[in-house]
């Protein structure tokens, strides 16, 4: 679909490419009402999605795949139906059964930052922080964007913002945390002050380093939080007219217990991108 914009004296046409969704339809023939077609459904925020397809069922060789959003059953729209109601429609069908669906991409653009640990030939463990987008830009367009008619260039701008401006500080923070953990292990295993005398000016270089790392870790966390807020605000400005709201996407991470007396491990919330929500009219 194209949008046309005009000025006072000159008229210009700007082509805005909207993202389109690929629709899939599978048609099978049921021999009886009781015949199982081997499909699993689950209810999600987006509606009914296909959770599984039996490899030995009649749908196994069709275009339908797990993760797709179900649209219709024999031209009956399933929007708003429960899993039980949709399954009943399929059970009641005799003869021809047509199911239509679309590819479903979660309503977020996120990344993952993980620590890779590899043991070398000397038996030492080398740690490396890896950061990647969870989906390539070519297959990361959220279904909610497609349904709202968000232009492809708007999606690309948001994706690039997250990849180029939010992912790097998140990676820097995790790298710092990993280094700090190693430093603390070394720090607590050695004498914390020179000569065992505690007082101003007697701190070891190791102790000073650890204290500086604590301070810098807090600043790096602040960097991530501020950048996430900034990108969220920019994204909301771009998506407002499409009735979509952006919030910061978070993932929980279990922390190590700091004491044997600690009853339950704490949980950290990591910024991992931006998620999207439809705004009711």
Buried (B, 14 or more C-beta within 10 A) or exposed (E): EEEEEEEEEEEEEEEBEBBEBEEBEBEBEBEEEEBEBBBEBEBEEBBBBBBEBEEEBBBEEBEBEEBBBBBBBBEEEBEEBEBEEBBEBBBEBEEEBBBBBBBBBBBBBBBBBEEEEEEEEEEEEEEEBEBEBEBEEEEBBBBBBBBBEBBBEBBEBBBEBBBEBBBBBBBBBBBBBBBBEEBEEEBEEEEBEBEEEEEEEEBBEBBEBBEEBEEEBEEBBEBBBEBBEEBBEBBBEBBEEBEBBBBBBBEEEEEEEEEEEEEEEEEEEBBBBBBBBBEEE
